[in-house]
Amino acid sequence: MPAIAITQTEILQFVAVLLRVSGVVVFAPFFGSSSFPYQVRIAFALVTSFLLARLPPHNFVPDGLGLTGAALIIAGEIVSGLILGLAANLVFAGIQYAGQLISLQMGFSLINLIDPQTNVESPVFSFIHNYIALLFFVLLDGHHWFLKAVSESFHTMPLGGIRIEAPLVEYVVRLSSQIFVIGLQIAGPVIVVTIITDIVVGIIGRAAPQLHILILGLPLKILVGFGCLSISLYFIPRYLETLFASMYEAVFLLIRGLS
């Protein structure tokens, strides 16, 4: 039986690809969910990395690399994987922020649930919005987008080719600011309607002091908030489709910026 010869360069190539893929598997939406057993995520990362590592010349690692060169390649792949995974997760962070705003405005901020995707306590509306977004993300084949993005990243950004420059850092900071923009755009209708309800209830309370505004105001605000939220859910799928398309574009812009 012939011996299987594996060179040091091939091992380094596989490890570098595995580190880039692992960043997406750990932090990207759907793949990074703690609902998946860690054994499944490890196996998925290993199989995907093995397949991608067999695609020369895009993943070529030069022979004769010293310890310093190998360490630089490994560090670069860790950073690139983390940046791609975290950038993709910013949209879901904005959606969860919208749920927190709605919960706070409607008086549900003290009602928290354990989110099985992140294993942390989240307000009830943040929990609901996150899973609605995750459902549409899977329906739109968003999880396939990431596999395609990681695969094509090796064409644009070969192993060891990462470069972190000032325009890239500025773009990442500007991208992270979209968390607040997305949250306010989703929660905006509910916030406006509940604020108007508070103003109307306050005026009624001044006009009719005999009414128990503290008793009537909160149920009325919850009722109006639920009505507005029900109407806004009709428009959320189209908005989420736009968000995920922009997220996909942002990931590829980051890939080009890192190379």
Secondary structure, 3 states (H helix, E strand, C coil): CCCCCCCHHHHHHHHHHHHHHHHHHHHCCCCCCCCCCHHHHHHHHHHHHHHHCCCCCCCCCCCCCCHHHHHHHHHHHHHHHHHHHHHHHHHHHHHHHHHHHHHHHHCCCCCEEEECCCCEEEEHHHHHHHHHHHHHHHHCCHHHHHHHHHHHHHHHCCCCCCCCCHHHHHHHHHHHCHHHHHHHHHHHHHHHHHHHHHHHHHHHHHHCCCCCHHHHHHHHHHHHHHHHHHHHCCCHHHHHHHHHHHHHHHHHHHHHHHC
